Amino acid sequence: MLKEDILKRLAEIEGELKKRKNSELAKYNTGKRHKKQIAFHKCKKRNRWVFGGNRSGKTECGAVECLWILRGIHPYRKNRRDAFGWAVSLSTQVQRDVAQAKILKYLPGSWIADIVMLSGRRDSPSGGVIDQIKIKNVFGGISTLGFKSCDQGREKFQGSSLDFVWFDEEPPRDIYEECLMRVMDRRGDIFGTMTPLKGKTFIYNEIYLNRKKNPEIWHEFMSWEDNPFLSRKEIKLLENALDSSALDARRFGKFSDGAGLVYPEFDESVHVVEPFEIPPGWQDNISIDPGLNNPLSAHWYCVDWDGNIYVVAEHFASGKDIDFHAQAIKSVSEKLGWKTDSRGRVCALIDSAANQRTLASPKSVSELFYERGILVNTNVDKDVFSGIARVKAFLKQGNGEGNIYIFSNCVNMIEEFKTYCWADGDTPVKRDDHCMDELRYYIMTRPRPAERTVTLSPVARDIRRRIKKMNRRTES
């Protein structure tokens, strides 16, 4: 009898292990996830957001993150035996159809201790609306996932002390702020997965631009191309189903104000790198968009032996005179050990408008810079459409890496990449575009990436490897 009991128990264990192996969560854990989903799970920041296009895999990683925390099996974070969190949707119907459905998809039945329903039957929870799910924790406790909807109003979000809140799509500001209070005393996490269909809302300013410079905020973009499990045929069908104004959000997960971003290809995880020591032989040129009351933007550009561009330093200031700007440009150049001409002058490209004289001064901006030891070249190509096309070619080469990299200390250029939008027709909005203008002046002096025939050298491969390693270390 004892032997029979042991054999029966072994059979039950084997059956359970087989079910777990074939479960959706097991498939996700063992490989059916892509690198940007992994980056989200690995990030240790307490306020993490994924801005993703439809079908990019954003909701999958939000649901799995919840279950890892609740079950006590998170591979990258400290686990506890009785976690309590909320999954927040826009409405109860959206909860049932999206967040709740994803949780149930990845939640093995053997993990469920209890289900409390708002409507529907406990033995068929997918057809109703769940209030709470009690989940067995591997440390012996019971964790709780509560479902909330924004249409309940802020008052329904008060009182609780939480380990995490998952926002499935963008919440109203008052509910977001209330949930920040809910995780405060437990030092819990906020994470969100959303497609930015509402345009430039408070999430755009507080999370994407992070205007308050909160060190605990992190974001990632997911596009259709990031999801290797989405076929090219399906991507083509989705492209044909959407008009151009919707593609920024629904394909790239990018914010726009209706007309669309000029550079939706820009991806901070690819194009922004931590500063490293640049070989002197890479120094190429400085480019300036002049301004006195308006900002003057200047950046220092380097090119490696394979033709990849690095934006390595920045001067950006408004309301200053030529003396200030000239001294600042020379100071940055000295710190970089930047090359000069035979007379010790710093050389730079500048907008041809710098040649114009005004009633305010008998000398042009070009002449004033020359007198202060900066030799500017006004022979720049200002064709906006051609310049944008050339920048796009450097941002995206089909290899997921690009051919232009911006050092993270060039904060104004990075912000302009995020906010540069089209106006009516084929011209961008003339606002906050000073970095983008002088970037084009410089880029138009370079050949298109596709025209280069040089293969990637061993040195360049090593540098790219080090850049990726530094980025991974920064994210973690």
Buried (B, 14 or more C-beta within 10 A) or exposed (E): EEEEEEEEEEEEEEEEEEEBEEBBBBEBBEEBBBEBBEBBBEBEBBBBBBBBBBBBBBBBBBBBBBBBBBBBBBEEBEBBEBBBBBBBBBEBEBBBEBBBEBBBBBBBEEBBEEBBBBEBEEEEBEEBBBEBBBBBBEEEBBBBBBBBBBBEEBEEBEEBEBBBBBBBBBBBEEBBBBBEBBBEEBEBBBBBBBBBBBEBBBBBEBBBBBEEEEEEBBBBBBBBBBBEEBEEEEBEEBEEEBEEEBBBBBBBBBBBBEBBBBBBBBBBBBBBBBEEEBEEEBBBBBBBBBBBEEBBBBBBBBBBBBBBBBBBBBBBBEEBEBEBBBBBBBEBBEEBEBEBEEEEBBBBBBBBEBEEEEEEEEEBBBBBBBEBBBBBBBEBBEEBEEBBEBBBBBBBBEEEBBBBBBBBEBBBBBBBBBBBBBEEEEEBBEEBBBBBBBBBBBBBBBEEBEEEEEEBEEEBEEBBEEBBEBBEEEBE
